């Protein structure tokens, strides 16, 4: 599984629903059980009735951010793991009981009601477990206090990898992953400046501020995209601040942000692994380009089409494997290549709390081999003097600086240029700008000599 953040979604407050809690808990237990089976939360939520989806997403986010704690508690309270759905319900209820979303009485009552509606024989067990937790909470929490998975709510291998990669920042990264990411916007600069659009937001009574490092806009509170002025007509898109660095970084290095001589051909740019299309669109918003948007998944490629259509932009789209250019490349060299490589998505856990529970330790070296293969396959497609930007939404060095070091050993004609490198999703790591530091990302820029 690789993941890029959905560009049109934002967290829903956990209390923002009108359906009975027991009904939402039934679907939340379904979603949690699906994640524990290895299914992404996005896919699990897609199977949820549309009227329930916002409330279930909010509950699922809260549960998955405390799943390590809930699993440790359930292991003590019910040593023999119950049936999959009942386990999902208990984990959901225990996770919520560790928060402040609901009163104890409401949560127990509605959890038992959910069990009665879906798995009546298990309702007595559910009732007993929840009442014992509430009665013995202090002793139970003390019992799991030294368990790092229960404390940090990440798998043990993930914690260990962060400790090795970031010995000074690992705890701050884990803490940041437990927070909801803000909603950040990218203004279509063919339509308006960020300052002009910010005023439109303020006029619509939407509190926001401009991020000076990227020109992006951060909303004080997430809203449905339909509330954003001009969203349907392509004036603005939802995109994390770290992701907004890609297009300006590549175009600035290539000198493509200041226009081109009249009558000259459009610069050819490849956006490899392009779906869902946010970076493709950003490139076209900033410059006149001949862009090829490539993605191996035809279904995900339809999202690139939809994104470009909403924004009134055009790119050539290809459903093909970036590591096999002999199956799709027409022999024309590219002036610039953006490679947003398949990765662990360990940098976007704030937005996708299921990622930490879906990933397995062997996935990381396997992804590193894929990243190497794509880099090696695309490098020959770049013109001499051209530029390649390699990025991943990962905080693991194995998918970032380690890949750059290995690539430069294999390709001595690649000259590294100034780039941000690893960006961590922690305020302590970023310069104090008064804004969100953005998701965890890695950027490396090369020119071919």
C-alpha positions as CSV (number, residue, x, y, z in Angstrom):
1,X,0.0,0.0,0.0
2,X,1.2,3.5,-0.9
3,X,-0.6,6.6,0.1
4,X,-1.0,10.2,-0.8
5,X,-3.3,12.3,1.1
6,X,-6.7,12.8,-0.4
7,X,-6.8,16.3,-1.7
8,X,-10.5,16.9,-1.0
9,X,-10.9,15.5,2.4
10,X,-10.5,16.9,5.9
11,X,-11.2,15.6,9.4
12,X,-14.7,15.8,10.8
13,X,-15.1,16.8,14.5
14,X,-15.9,13.6,16.4
15,X,-19.1,15.1,17.9
16,X,-20.4,16.6,14.6
17,X,-23.1,14.1,13.8
18,X,-26.8,13.7,14.5
19,X,-27.1,9.9,14.2
20,X,-27.3,7.8,17.4
21,X,-23.9,6.8,18.6
22,X,-24.6,3.1,18.7
23,X,-25.3,3.2,14.9
24,X,-21.9,5.0,14.3
25,X,-20.2,2.5,16.6
26,X,-21.4,-0.4,14.5
27,X,-19.8,1.0,11.4
28,X,-16.7,2.2,13.3
29,X,-16.2,-1.3,14.5
30,X,-16.5,-2.5,10.9
31,X,-13.9,0.0,9.8
32,X,-11.4,-0.8,12.7
33,X,-11.8,-4.6,12.0
34,X,-11.1,-3.9,8.3
35,X,-7.9,-2.0,9.1
36,X,-6.8,-4.9,11.3
37,X,-7.4,-7.2,8.4
38,X,-5.1,-5.0,6.3
39,X,-7.6,-2.8,4.4
40,X,-7.1,0.9,4.2
41,X,-9.5,3.1,6.2
42,X,-10.4,5.0,3.0
43,X,-11.7,1.8,1.4
44,X,-13.5,0.8,4.6
45,X,-15.2,4.2,4.8
46,X,-16.2,4.0,1.1
47,X,-18.3,0.9,2.1
48,X,-20.0,2.9,4.8
49,X,-23.4,4.5,4.1
50,X,-22.9,8.1,3.0
51,X,-25.1,9.5,5.8
52,X,-22.8,7.9,8.4
53,X,-19.5,8.5,6.7
54,X,-18.5,11.8,8.4
55,X,-19.3,10.6,11.9
56,X,-17.7,7.2,11.4
57,X,-14.6,8.8,9.9
58,X,-14.3,11.0,13.0
59,X,-14.8,8.1,15.4
60,X,-12.3,5.9,13.4
61,X,-9.6,8.6,13.4
62,X,-10.0,8.9,17.2
63,X,-9.8,5.2,17.7
64,X,-6.8,4.6,15.4
65,X,-4.9,7.3,17.2
66,X,-5.3,5.3,20.4
67,X,-5.3,1.8,19.0
68,X,-2.1,0.7,20.8
69,X,-3.6,1.7,24.1
70,X,-6.9,0.0,23.4
71,X,-5.2,-3.2,22.2
72,X,-3.1,-3.4,25.4
73,X,-6.2,-2.9,27.5
74,X,-8.3,-5.4,25.6
75,X,-5.5,-8.0,26.0
76,X,-5.7,-7.7,29.8
77,X,-9.5,-7.5,29.9
78,X,-10.2,-10.2,27.3
79,X,-7.1,-12.4,27.0
80,X,-8.8,-14.6,24.4
81,X,-9.4,-12.4,21.4
82,X,-13.1,-12.3,20.6
83,X,-14.7,-12.5,17.1
84,X,-13.4,-9.9,14.7
85,X,-16.3,-7.5,14.8
86,X,-16.7,-7.7,18.6
87,X,-13.0,-7.1,18.9
88,X,-13.4,-4.0,16.7
89,X,-16.2,-2.7,18.9
90,X,-14.3,-3.3,22.1
91,X,-11.2,-1.6,20.7
92,X,-13.3,1.3,19.5
93,X,-15.1,1.7,22.9
94,X,-11.9,1.4,24.9
95,X,-10.1,3.9,22.7
96,X,-12.9,6.4,23.1
97,X,-13.1,5.8,26.8
98,X,-9.5,7.0,27.0
99,X,-10.5,10.3,25.5
100,X,-13.0,13.0,26.3
101,X,-15.4,12.7,23.4
102,X,-18.3,11.2,25.4
103,X,-19.4,10.7,29.0
104,X,-18.7,7.3,30.5
105,X,-22.4,6.5,30.9
106,X,-23.2,7.4,27.3
107,X,-20.3,5.5,25.9
108,X,-21.1,2.3,27.9
109,X,-24.8,2.5,27.1
110,X,-24.3,3.0,23.4
111,X,-21.6,0.4,23.0
112,X,-23.8,-2.2,24.6
113,X,-26.6,-1.1,22.4
114,X,-24.4,-1.5,19.3
115,X,-23.5,-5.0,20.5
116,X,-27.2,-5.9,21.0
117,X,-28.0,-4.7,17.4
118,X,-25.1,-6.5,15.7
119,X,-23.9,-9.4,17.9
120,X,-26.4,-9.8,20.8
121,X,-24.7,-12.9,22.3
122,X,-21.6,-10.8,22.9
123,X,-23.5,-7.9,24.6
124,X,-23.0,-9.2,28.1
125,X,-19.2,-9.5,27.5
126,X,-19.1,-6.0,26.1
127,X,-21.0,-4.6,29.1
128,X,-18.8,-6.4,31.6
129,X,-15.5,-5.3,29.9
130,X,-16.5,-1.6,29.7
131,X,-17.8,-1.5,33.3
132,X,-14.6,-3.2,34.6
133,X,-12.4,-0.7,32.6
134,X,-14.3,2.3,34.1
135,X,-14.1,0.8,37.6
136,X,-10.4,-0.2,37.4
137,X,-9.2,2.4,35.0
138,X,-6.3,3.7,37.2
139,X,-4.9,0.2,37.9
140,X,-5.3,-0.9,34.2
141,X,-3.6,2.2,32.9
142,X,-0.7,1.8,35.3
143,X,-0.3,-1.8,34.2
144,X,0.3,-0.8,30.5
145,X,2.3,2.3,31.4
146,X,5.7,0.9,30.4
147,X,4.4,-0.6,27.1
148,X,5.8,1.7,24.3
149,X,3.1,0.6,21.8
150,X,0.4,1.5,24.3
151,X,2.1,4.8,25.2
152,X,3.0,6.1,21.8
153,X,0.2,4.3,19.8
154,X,2.6,3.2,17.0
155,X,4.0,-0.3,16.2
156,X,7.2,-1.1,18.1
157,X,9.3,-1.4,14.9
158,X,8.1,2.1,13.8
159,X,9.1,3.6,17.1
160,X,12.5,1.9,16.9
161,X,13.1,3.2,13.4
162,X,12.3,6.7,14.3
163,X,14.6,6.5,17.4
164,X,17.5,5.5,15.1
165,X,16.7,8.0,12.3
166,X,15.9,11.0,14.6
167,X,17.3,10.5,18.1
168,X,16.5,14.1,19.1
169,X,13.1,14.4,17.5
170,X,11.5,10.9,17.5
171,X,9.2,11.6,20.4
172,X,8.1,14.9,18.9
173,X,7.3,13.1,15.6
174,X,5.2,10.5,17.4
175,X,3.4,13.2,19.4
176,X,2.7,15.2,16.2
177,X,1.2,12.1,14.6
178,X,-1.4,12.0,17.3
179,X,-2.7,15.5,16.3
180,X,-5.2,16.3,13.6
181,X,-3.5,18.0,10.6
182,X,-4.9,21.4,9.7
183,X,-6.6,22.0,6.4
184,X,-4.2,23.8,4.0
185,X,-5.1,25.4,0.7
186,X,-3.2,26.0,-2.6
187,X,-4.4,29.0,-4.6
188,X,-4.6,28.7,-8.3
189,X,-2.3,31.5,-9.3
190,X,-3.7,31.7,-12.8
191,X,-6.8,33.0,-11.1
192,X,-5.7,35.0,-8.0
193,X,-2.8,35.7,-5.6
194,X,-2.8,34.0,-2.2
195,X,-3.4,37.4,-0.6
196,X,-6.5,38.0,-2.8
197,X,-7.9,34.6,-2.0
198,X,-7.2,35.0,1.7
199,X,-9.4,38.1,1.6
200,X,-12.2,36.0,0.0
201,X,-12.0,33.6,2.9
202,X,-12.1,36.3,5.5
203,X,-15.1,37.9,3.7
204,X,-16.8,34.5,3.9
205,X,-16.1,34.4,7.6
206,X,-13.6,31.6,7.3
207,X,-10.6,32.3,9.6
208,X,-7.2,31.6,7.9
209,X,-3.7,32.8,7.6
210,X,-1.0,32.8,4.9
211,X,2.0,30.6,5.3
212,X,5.1,32.7,4.4
213,X,7.3,29.8,3.5
214,X,5.1,28.3,0.8
215,X,2.4,30.8,0.0
216,X,-0.2,28.3,1.1
217,X,-3.2,29.2,3.2
218,X,-4.0,27.4,6.5
219,X,-7.6,27.4,7.8
220,X,-8.2,27.9,11.4
221,X,-10.9,25.1,11.2
222,X,-11.4,22.5,8.5
223,X,-14.5,22.9,6.4
224,X,-16.2,21.0,3.6
225,X,-14.7,21.9,0.3
226,X,-18.0,23.2,-0.9
227,X,-17.7,26.0,1.6
228,X,-14.5,27.2,0.0
229,X,-15.1,30.2,-2.3
230,X,-14.5,29.2,-5.9
231,X,-13.6,25.6,-5.2
232,X,-15.9,24.2,-7.9
233,X,-14.6,26.7,-10.5
234,X,-11.0,25.8,-9.8
235,X,-9.8,28.8,-7.8
236,X,-8.4,26.8,-5.0
237,X,-7.3,23.2,-4.0
238,X,-6.7,21.4,-0.8
239,X,-3.0,20.5,-0.4
240,X,-0.6,20.1,2.5
241,X,2.0,22.8,2.9
242,X,4.9,20.4,2.5
243,X,3.4,19.0,-0.8
244,X,3.1,22.6,-2.1
245,X,6.9,22.9,-2.1
246,X,7.4,20.4,-5.0
247,X,6.3,22.4,-8.1
248,X,8.0,25.7,-7.2
249,X,11.2,23.9,-6.3
250,X,11.4,22.1,-9.6
251,X,10.3,24.9,-11.8
252,X,12.6,27.4,-10.1
253,X,15.6,25.1,-10.6
254,X,14.7,24.8,-14.3
255,X,14.1,28.6,-14.7
256,X,10.6,27.9,-15.9
257,X,8.8,30.3,-13.6
258,X,9.7,33.5,-15.5
259,X,8.0,32.7,-18.8
260,X,9.6,31.6,-22.1
261,X,10.5,33.2,-25.4
262,X,7.6,33.6,-27.8
263,X,7.2,30.7,-30.3
264,X,9.5,28.4,-28.4
265,X,8.2,24.9,-27.7
266,X,6.6,24.1,-24.3
267,X,9.1,22.6,-21.8
268,X,8.4,18.8,-21.5
269,X,7.8,17.8,-17.9
270,X,7.1,14.3,-16.6
271,X,5.1,13.9,-13.4
272,X,5.8,10.2,-12.5
273,X,3.4,8.5,-10.0
274,X,1.1,11.5,-10.4
275,X,-2.2,10.5,-8.8
276,X,-4.2,12.1,-7.3
277,X,-2.9,15.0,-9.4
278,X,-2.2,17.8,-6.9
279,X,1.4,18.3,-7.9
280,X,0.5,17.9,-11.6
281,X,-2.0,20.7,-11.3
282,X,0.4,22.9,-9.3
283,X,3.0,22.7,-12.1
284,X,0.4,23.8,-14.7
285,X,-0.9,26.6,-12.5
286,X,2.6,28.1,-12.2
287,X,3.9,27.7,-15.8
288,X,3.0,26.9,-19.4
289,X,4.2,23.3,-19.8
290,X,3.8,20.1,-21.8
291,X,3.1,17.8,-18.9
292,X,2.8,14.0,-19.0
293,X,1.1,12.7,-15.9
294,X,2.0,9.0,-15.3
295,X,0.5,6.6,-12.8
296,X,0.4,2.8,-12.7
297,X,-3.2,2.6,-11.4
298,X,-5.7,3.5,-14.1
299,X,-8.4,4.0,-11.5
300,X,-6.3,6.5,-9.5
301,X,-5.5,8.2,-12.8
302,X,-9.1,9.2,-13.2
303,X,-8.6,11.4,-10.2
304,X,-5.9,13.3,-12.1
305,X,-8.4,13.8,-14.9
306,X,-11.0,15.1,-12.4
307,X,-8.6,17.4,-10.7
308,X,-7.3,19.0,-14.0
309,X,-10.8,19.3,-15.3
310,X,-12.0,21.2,-12.2
311,X,-9.0,23.6,-12.5
312,X,-9.3,24.1,-16.3
313,X,-5.9,22.6,-17.0
314,X,-4.6,19.9,-19.4
315,X,-1.9,17.2,-19.2
316,X,-1.2,14.1,-21.2
317,X,-2.1,11.1,-18.9
318,X,-0.7,7.6,-19.1
319,X,-1.5,4.5,-17.1
320,X,1.8,2.8,-17.0
321,X,4.6,1.6,-14.7
322,X,7.2,4.4,-14.2
323,X,10.0,1.8,-13.8
324,X,9.3,0.3,-17.2
325,X,9.7,3.2,-19.7
326,X,10.1,0.8,-22.6
327,X,6.3,0.2,-22.4
328,X,5.3,3.9,-22.6
329,X,8.1,6.3,-23.5
330,X,8.1,7.8,-27.0
331,X,11.8,8.6,-27.0
332,X,11.4,12.3,-26.5
333,X,13.6,13.6,-23.6
334,X,12.2,15.5,-20.7
335,X,13.4,18.9,-19.5
336,X,12.3,18.1,-16.0
337,X,11.0,15.1,-14.0
338,X,9.0,15.1,-10.8
339,X,9.2,11.7,-9.1
340,X,6.8,11.5,-6.1
341,X,7.8,8.0,-5.4
342,X,5.7,5.2,-3.9
343,X,6.6,5.2,-0.2
344,X,5.4,4.2,3.3
345,X,3.4,7.4,3.8
346,X,5.0,7.6,7.2
347,X,4.9,11.4,6.9
348,X,1.2,11.8,6.6
349,X,0.0,9.8,9.6
350,X,-1.7,12.9,11.0
351,X,-4.1,12.7,8.0
352,X,-4.2,8.9,7.7
353,X,-3.9,7.3,11.2
354,X,-4.4,3.8,9.8
355,X,-1.1,3.9,7.9
356,X,0.9,3.0,11.0
357,X,-1.1,-0.1,11.6
358,X,-1.2,-1.2,8.0
359,X,2.6,-1.0,7.4
360,X,4.9,-3.9,8.2
361,X,8.7,-3.5,8.9
362,X,9.7,-5.5,5.7
363,X,7.7,-3.0,3.6
364,X,10.3,-0.3,4.0
365,X,13.3,-2.1,2.3
366,X,10.9,-3.4,-0.4
367,X,9.7,0.2,-1.1
368,X,13.3,1.4,-1.1
369,X,14.1,-1.1,-3.9
370,X,11.1,0.2,-5.9
371,X,12.3,3.8,-5.4
372,X,15.7,2.8,-6.6
373,X,14.3,1.1,-9.7
374,X,12.1,4.0,-10.7
375,X,15.0,6.5,-10.2
376,X,17.3,4.4,-12.4
377,X,14.6,3.9,-15.0
378,X,13.7,7.6,-15.3
379,X,17.2,9.2,-15.2
380,X,18.0,8.3,-18.8
381,X,14.8,10.1,-19.9
382,X,16.1,13.4,-18.7
383,X,17.9,15.8,-21.0
384,X,21.5,16.9,-20.2
385,X,21.1,20.0,-18.1
386,X,17.6,18.9,-17.0
387,X,16.4,18.5,-13.5
388,X,14.8,15.7,-11.5
389,X,13.1,16.2,-8.2
390,X,12.8,13.1,-6.0
391,X,10.3,13.2,-3.1
392,X,8.5,11.0,-0.7
393,X,5.9,11.7,2.0
394,X,8.1,9.7,4.4
395,X,10.0,10.5,7.6
396,X,12.2,7.4,7.3
397,X,15.7,8.0,6.1
398,X,15.7,4.7,4.2
399,X,13.2,6.3,1.8
400,X,15.0,9.7,1.8
401,X,18.6,10.6,2.2
402,X,19.7,6.9,2.0
403,X,18.1,6.7,-1.5
404,X,19.9,9.8,-2.6
405,X,23.3,8.6,-1.4
406,X,22.8,5.2,-3.1
407,X,21.6,6.9,-6.4
408,X,24.7,9.2,-6.5
409,X,26.9,6.2,-6.1
410,X,25.2,4.6,-9.1
411,X,24.9,7.7,-11.2
412,X,27.9,10.0,-10.9
413,X,26.5,12.3,-13.7
414,X,23.8,13.3,-11.3
415,X,24.7,16.6,-9.4
416,X,22.7,17.3,-6.3
417,X,21.3,20.8,-5.9
418,X,20.0,22.6,-2.8
419,X,16.7,21.1,-1.6
420,X,14.9,20.9,1.7
421,X,15.9,17.3,2.4
422,X,13.9,15.8,5.3
423,X,11.0,17.8,6.5
424,X,9.5,16.6,9.8
425,X,6.0,17.3,10.9
426,X,7.0,19.0,14.2
427,X,7.1,22.6,15.2
428,X,10.3,22.2,17.0
429,X,12.0,21.2,13.8
430,X,10.7,24.0,11.6
431,X,11.6,27.6,11.9
432,X,9.0,29.5,13.9
433,X,6.7,30.9,11.3
434,X,3.5,30.9,13.2
435,X,2.1,28.2,10.9
436,X,1.9,24.5,10.7
437,X,5.2,22.8,9.7
438,X,3.4,20.6,7.2
439,X,3.4,16.8,6.7
440,X,6.6,14.8,6.9
441,X,8.3,14.9,3.5
442,X,11.7,14.4,1.7
443,X,13.0,16.4,-1.2
444,X,16.1,15.9,-3.3
445,X,16.9,17.8,-6.5
446,X,19.4,16.7,-9.2
447,X,20.7,18.1,-12.4
448,X,22.2,16.0,-15.2
449,X,25.7,16.9,-16.1
